[in-house]
Amino acid sequence: MDLVSSLHRAIKAKKHIIWDWNGTLLDDVGHAVMVMNSLLEGHQLPLINRDHYREIFEFPVLNYYQKLGFDFEKESFESLCHRFVERFMAGFQNLPLVPEMKSVLMQLHEEKLTQSVLSATDQINLDSMISHFDLSDVFRFVFGIENKFAGSKIERGHHLIKNSGIAAAETVIIGDTLHDLEVAKALGIDAVLISHGHQCPTRLRPHHDMVIDV
């Protein structure tokens, strides 16, 4: 079964689809690795490849930065995050959307389902990316967070559910990390995880029975 069919089957009877952005819709894993390696190199720390990245990346990203060996006494976590986001945004225009996921987006849009984005990206940059890909008309709500530290999306998720006016039982989140599953549990909604994003399927499968491969 292809990705489009698998997702359609997983979200049947739902009225509200909440999408994660980075890694789920935006094909940015390789770019995130490249940007992080530029920071690691500047701190004389070991570089990472895509496979290692997907094994260690997590939310809150503070933990991920610690795993990479950054010494926050030499450069603060806040400074590192700002530099990462600045370099990431400088190159995001060259990134594609995940082709199969774009097909799903367009199909659901034609079916008049409510679609939203809930992301750990700061609101200003998230809005910029959504606009760049001409998706503003596809999403009824676009919820990022207030800062560039990629913390929890749970609080913003509660606001999104409230603003949507759609019952939790009729809502599903589609994401690529265990944090999306954590958000789903906190909001009382179903979750579908996809395997092509920022965490590898061997990390996802032990925690959730709805992981879709690409």
N, C-alpha and C positions, 0 to 999 in steps of 0.2 A: 504493500500500500504506500503511495507517495505521501509526501509531507502535507500537501493541501488536503487530501482525503483524510489523512490521519487527524489533522487538526479539526477539520469539520466534524468528524465523528466525535472527537473529544469534547467539543464545545456545543454540541447540539442542545437545543432547548434553552440556551442562554440568551439573554437579551443585551447583556453588557459585557464587552471584552476589554479587559485592561491589559495593555501591552507594556512590558519592559522595553526600554529603548536600546541601550548599548548591548551589543552581542546578540540580542534577540531579533531586532529589526535592522539595526545598523551593523554592518559587517566590519567591526573595528578591532577585533582581537589582535591581529597582526600589528596594527597601528599602535595599540596600547602597549604592546611588548616593545616596539621600537622606541616609543617615547620614554618608557621606563628605563630602558637600557641607556638612554642618553643621560638620565639622572644617575643611574648606578655607576656609569663610567666616570662621571664627575666626582663621585665619592670613592673612587677606587674599590668598588665592590664587584663581586662576580656578576657577569651578565646572565640573562635568562633566555631560554627559547620558548616557543609557543606551548610545547607540551608541559614544561615545568611550570610555566605561568598558570595554565589551566588547573594544575594540581594544587597550587598554593594560594591563588586569588580568593579573597573572601571579604565579606562585610562584617563590621565596619572596616574600611580599608586601612585604618590605623594598624590593625593586626597584620595585614599583608605587608605594609611597609616595615614593620618590625621583623617579619620573617626574612625580608630581603637584606636585613643587616644595617639599616640606616640608624645612625646615632643622632637622636633628636637634640643632643647637646651641641652638636656641630652645626646642624641646621634643623630648625623646628619642623614638626609635622605640617603645620599650617603653611610654611614657606614652600615645602616640597610639593604639597597639594596644588598651591597656586601655580608653581612652575610647571607641574605636570599638565594641568588644565590649559595653561597658556600654550604650551607646545602641542597638545592634542588638538586644540581648536584651530591652530595655525595650519593643520593639515587635513582636517576632517572633510573638506570639500572634495578631496580626491577619493574618498571612500564610497563604496556602493552600498545600497540596501541589500540584504539577503534576498536573492531573486525569488525564491519560493515564498518567502514571507510577504513580499510585496504583492504577489499574486493573491495570497489569502486576504490581505488588507483590502485590495480592490474588490474582490468578490464579496466580502462581508459588507463593504460600503454600498455596493449595488443592491444588496439584500436589505439595506436600511437598518442594520444592527448598530447599536451605539458602541463606539470604540473610543477608548481613552488611552493615554500614556501616563504611566507612573514611573518616574525615574529618579535615581540618586544623583543625576546631573543637576547642577544649579539651574534655576528657572530661566535665567537670561540666556545662557548658552543652549539650553534645551529648546527654547522657543526659536532660537536662531537656526538650529539644525532642522527642526520640523519645517520651518519656512523654506530653508534651502532645498529640501526635497519635495516641496509643493504638497505637503500633507496636511496643511492647516484645515482644509475642508473635510478631511477624512476623520479627524479626531474631534469629538465633542469637547473633551477636557484634556488638557496637557498639564500635568502636575510634576514639577521638579521640586528640589529642596532649596533652602534659602542660602546655603553656603557651598563651598567647593570641597568639602571634606568627605563626601560620599559616605555619609552615615546611614542611619535607618530610614526606610521609606514608610514605616508603619503609621506615624502621625499624619503624614500627607495622604496616606491611603484612606484613613478614616474620613478626612475632609472630602476626598474624592467620592467615596461612597455616599456621604451625606448630600453632596452637591448634585450627584447624578439622579437622586430620587428613585433609583432602581434597587429592588430588594437584593440583599446579599445572596440569597438562594438562586437568583437569576444572573449572577455575576461570576466571571472567571478571570483569573490572572494568568497570563502566559509569559514566562520568563526563562532565564538561563542559569540561575543560581539558587542555592539553598535559601538565600535571603528572600527570594520571591515566594518560596514555600512558607517561610516564616511570616511574611506579610499576609499571605492567604489565611493562615491559621489565626492570626491576630484579628483579621477582618471578618472571619467566618465565611469565607468564600472558597470555591474550588480553585485548584491550580493545575496547570499543565506546564511541564518543564521540557525544554528542547535542548538537544545535546551539542549544538554547534557553537555555543557561546563561550562565556568566560570561565565556566567550570566544566570539567570533563565528566562524561556519563558515569564513570566509576565512582565519582563523588556523589552524584545525584541519585543513582538507582537505590542505594541502601536506605534512602530516606523517603522515597516516593514511588508509587507504582504507575504513575503516568508520566513517563519520560519518552519523548518522541525523538527518534534518530533522524538525521538528515543524510 
